[in-house]
Amino acid sequence: MRKAAILAVFIFLTLLPAPVQARTNLIYSLYQIELLSLEDTNVLVTETIKYLNLDQTISLSIQKRIPARMVENIQVVDETGPLSFSSRSLDNFTEITFSTRWIETGREYTIRISYVLTKWAKVAGGSYIVSFWGLKEFDFDCQQFLIKVYGPPGYVPFLCDLSATSFRSPPSFLYSTTISRGRSFAGLTAIFSKRTFYSISLDYEINADVRNLSLDVILVNPYVEWQFSSLVSADPMPSEVFFDKDGNLHGVFKFVNPEEVFRLRIQLFFDVSVYDPEITSENVEGIFEIPPELAEFLLPTEWWPCDNPTILSIVEQMTQMESNSFLLASAIMKFVEDKLSYQQQEVRRGVFWSLESGIGDCSEYTDLFITLARASGLPARALYGWAYTTENFSPHAFAEIYLPMVGWQPVDPSWGDSHGDYFCRLDSSHIVRSRRGVNDSESWINVKYVGKSVQISEKVSEVKILSPAEAAQLYVQSARTHLEIARNLARENRELLAKISEAELELALAEIALNFDATVHHAKRSVELSNEVIRAWKPETQFRQLWILLVVGSFLFGVLCSIVSFKSRKRKGRRYRTSCL
């Protein structure tokens, strides 16, 4: 009779549907999964399962499948000690089989299954991504289902595809719910991000048989709030430098002698932070609070035709429903995400093509967002640079929008569509090289020459994620480079020479600093002072000076001619008068 009172239950906790079970009054009082990030992208998984038996004394035979082949350090224990188990690796998963001890009526029984997933997490630039697979068709009701994901030290929780609570210390996400018998858990992906230092080397090759080749290249935009950027080196060095109206630092490289191939190498440095000011609609005012000096970021352009009737009809309903700038911008981003499906394009297509086709890449997402934002009365502009994914490092476009009370905020419509919440927040896998608002071109290059035609190629020859020590060295080297450029511009300007002296002092302090923070502080300040000199020396200033010299020269030439004419008139008066008729 005792044997008849024992019910053996066979449970599958796998990705695959479990077979039909005999009815039992067994429930999960707790099903907890913890994922702890280790070194080298390894992840320690600990599953704590508490069974509550409301019926007969039972023993469970459990077969668990883990969708990974590289599984190490498997342990199975209960309240009294280790349980014997067997494991085997199959095509694309690892299978663990074991039996529990007897679970008495009215008692809770706890087991813990732990294992290490080797090379499980993924790294994308400054982001660290941890995922957990789905669990299909729970065998019993689960009163409390918890999943905790811990990121590596030094990172901050940035994004989770479930409505999880985030914690900064330690960096983690916590998701909690209840799951009924027969229901499933779809899985979870958590993204952690941290301040990241990048060195990016660019190689340019110009194939041409021309003369007086002038290559205008956007180097960096040093006025992006969440990152520092600078020129480390250039070979050859630029002949001219200037800032445009969007705050981009340009280098002009001149090749006078005709050659078949011109080559240029540039090294850039970026210090990118995680940007998440936690803005809500309560922090932002209405669209009627836009400062008048931002009017140029509301104007229509070739690529942002915000005055087009089709565009205006789209935003009309949005503006009638939302007067809060944050909610209106959020509605525009959702419209773009819903309207377009991501598909890589060979060329920039434009907003009308993307609206009609319903597809586009980051350029189309960005152009459509900016166009709709400007049409609705919200200033918007574009950001161009690169982005890291788990697959590659590639050029990327996204946007900035101005919200009253909180200022310019980044938004990434294409990543918001595929990755999650990138509205007024950004991870450190986004690198900004240029900003465009007055000018709507997404190109980083402009070329002038005398001859037939040229072919220009730009290649990212090296991308390196730096340690703090390596970053400190590039901070100092950048300060030297920017100072060298600024010195050449400020030779005879007393006001600018005073800033040069300040920049030299800051560089000297950076070179003798004893720690990373001090080195960065002084080197960054030196670069800022040098950039102030460069910004004060615009091409327009040079042209204005040339114009003044031309006017003064013309006046002096006229005076000289008058003197000569007067003397000539005294000697050859008739001839002079005749020549003037």
Rosetta blueprint (number, residue, H / E / L):
1 M L
2 R L
3 K L
4 A L
5 A L
6 I L
7 L E
8 A E
9 V E
10 F E
11 I E
12 F E
13 L E
14 T L
15 L L
16 L L
17 P L
18 A L
19 P L
20 V L
21 Q L
22 A L
23 R L
24 T L
25 N L
26 L E
27 I E
28 Y E
29 S E
30 L E
31 Y E
32 Q E
33 I E
34 E E
35 L E
36 L E
37 S E
38 L L
39 E H
40 D H
41 T H
42 N L
43 V E
44 L E
45 V E
46 T E
47 E E
48 T E
49 I E
50 K E
51 Y E
52 L E
53 N E
54 L L
55 D L
56 Q L
57 T L
58 I E
59 S E
60 L E
61 S E
62 I E
63 Q E
64 K E
65 R E
66 I E
67 P L
68 A L
69 R L
70 M L
71 V E
72 E E
73 N E
74 I E
75 Q E
76 V E
77 V E
78 D E
79 E L
80 T L
81 G E
82 P E
83 L L
84 S L
85 F E
86 S E
87 S E
88 R E
89 S E
90 L L
91 D L
92 N L
93 F L
94 T E
95 E E
96 I E
97 T E
98 F E
99 S E
100 T L
101 R L
102 W L
103 I E
104 E L
105 T L
106 G L
107 R L
108 E E
109 Y E
110 T E
111 I E
112 R E
113 I E
114 S E
115 Y E
116 V E
117 L E
118 T L
119 K L
120 W L
121 A L
122 K E
123 V E
124 A E
125 G L
126 G L
127 S E
128 Y E
129 I E
130 V E
131 S E
132 F E
133 W L
134 G L
135 L E
136 K L
137 E L
138 F L
139 D L
140 F L
141 D L
142 C E
143 Q E
144 Q E
145 F E
146 L E
147 I E
148 K E
149 V E
150 Y E
151 G L
152 P L
153 P L
154 G L
155 Y L
156 V E
157 P E
158 F E
159 L E
160 C E
161 D L
162 L L
163 S L
164 A L
165 T E
166 S E
167 F E
168 R E
169 S L
170 P L
171 P E
172 S E
173 F E
174 L E
175 Y E
176 S E
177 T E
178 T E
179 I E
180 S L
181 R L
182 G L
183 R L
184 S L
185 F E
186 A L
187 G L
188 L E
189 T E
190 A E
191 I E
192 F E
193 S E
194 K L
195 R L
196 T E
197 F E
198 Y E
199 S E
200 I E
201 S E
202 L E
203 D E
204 Y E
205 E E
206 I E
207 N E
208 A E
209 D L
210 V L
211 R E
212 N E
213 L E
214 S E
215 L E
216 D E
217 V E
218 I E
219 L E
220 V E
221 N L
222 P L
223 Y L
224 V L
225 E L
226 W L
227 Q E
228 F E
229 S E
230 S E
231 L E
232 V E
233 S E
234 A E
235 D E
236 P L
237 M L
238 P L
239 S L
240 E E
241 V E
242 F E
243 F E
244 D L
245 K L
246 D L
247 G L
248 N L
249 L E
250 H E
251 G E
252 V E
253 F E
254 K E
255 F E
256 V L
257 N L
258 P L
259 E L
260 E L
261 V E
262 F E
263 R E
264 L E
265 R E
266 I E
267 Q E
268 L E
269 F E
270 F E
271 D E
272 V E
273 S L
274 V L
275 Y E
276 D L
277 P L
278 E L
279 I L
280 T L
281 S H
282 E H
283 N H
284 V L
285 E L
286 G E
287 I H
288 F H
289 E H
290 I L
291 P L
292 P H
293 E H
294 L H
295 A H
296 E H
297 F H
298 L H
299 L L
300 P L
301 T L
302 E L
303 W L
304 W L
305 P L
306 C L
307 D L
308 N L
309 P H
310 T H
311 I H
312 L H
313 S H
314 I H
315 V H
316 E H
317 Q H
318 M H
319 T H
320 Q H
321 M H
322 E L
323 S L
324 N E
325 S H
326 F H
327 L H
328 L H
329 A H
330 S H
331 A H
332 I H
333 M H
334 K H
335 F H
336 V H
337 E H
338 D H
339 K H
340 L L
341 S E
342 Y E
343 Q L
344 Q L
345 Q L
346 E L
347 V L
348 R L
349 R L
350 G L
351 V H
352 F H
353 W H
354 S H
355 L H
356 E H
357 S H
358 G L
359 I E
360 G E
361 D L
362 C H
363 S H
364 E H
365 Y H
366 T H
367 D H
368 L H
369 F H
370 I H
371 T H
372 L H
373 A H
374 R H
375 A H
376 S L
377 G L
378 L L
379 P L
380 A E
381 R E
382 A E
383 L E
384 Y E
385 G E
386 W E
387 A E
388 Y E
389 T L
390 T L
391 E L
392 N L
393 F E
394 S E
395 P E
396 H E
397 A E
398 F E
399 A E
400 E E
401 I E
402 Y E
403 L E
404 P L
405 M L
406 V L
407 G E
408 W E
409 Q E
410 P E
411 V E
412 D L
413 P H
414 S H
415 W H
416 G H
417 D H
418 S H
419 H L
420 G L
421 D L
422 Y L
423 F E
424 C L
425 R L
426 L E
427 D L
428 S L
429 S L
430 H E
431 I E
432 V E
433 R E
434 S E
435 R E
436 R E
437 G L
438 V L
439 N L
440 D L
441 S L
442 E L
443 S L
444 W L
445 I E
446 N E
447 V E
448 K E
449 Y E
450 V E
451 G L
452 K L
453 S L
454 V E
455 Q E
456 I E
457 S E
458 E E
459 K E
460 V E
461 S E
462 E E
463 V E
464 K E
465 I E
466 L E
467 S L
468 P H
469 A H
470 E H
471 A H
472 A H
473 Q H
474 L H
475 Y H
476 V H
477 Q H
478 S H
479 A H
480 R H
481 T H
482 H H
483 L H
484 E H
485 I H
486 A H
487 R H
488 N H
489 L H
490 A L
491 R L
492 E L
493 N L
494 R H
495 E H
496 L H
497 L H
498 A H
499 K H
500 I H
501 S H
502 E H
503 A H
504 E H
505 L H
506 E H
507 L H
508 A H
509 L H
510 A H
511 E H
512 I H
513 A L
514 L L
515 N L
516 F H
517 D H
518 A H
519 T H
520 V H
521 H H
522 H H
523 A H
524 K H
525 R H
526 S H
527 V H
528 E H
529 L H
530 S H
531 N H
532 E H
533 V H
534 I H
535 R H
536 A H
537 W L
538 K L
539 P H
540 E H
541 T H
542 Q H
543 F H
544 R H
545 Q H
546 L H
547 W H
548 I H
549 L H
550 L H
551 V H
552 V H
553 G H
554 S H
555 F H
556 L H
557 F H
558 G H
559 V H
560 L H
561 C H
562 S H
563 I H
564 V H
565 S H
566 F H
567 K H
568 S H
569 R H
570 K H
571 R H
572 K H
573 G H
574 R H
575 R H
576 Y H
577 R H
578 T H
579 S H
580 C H
581 L L
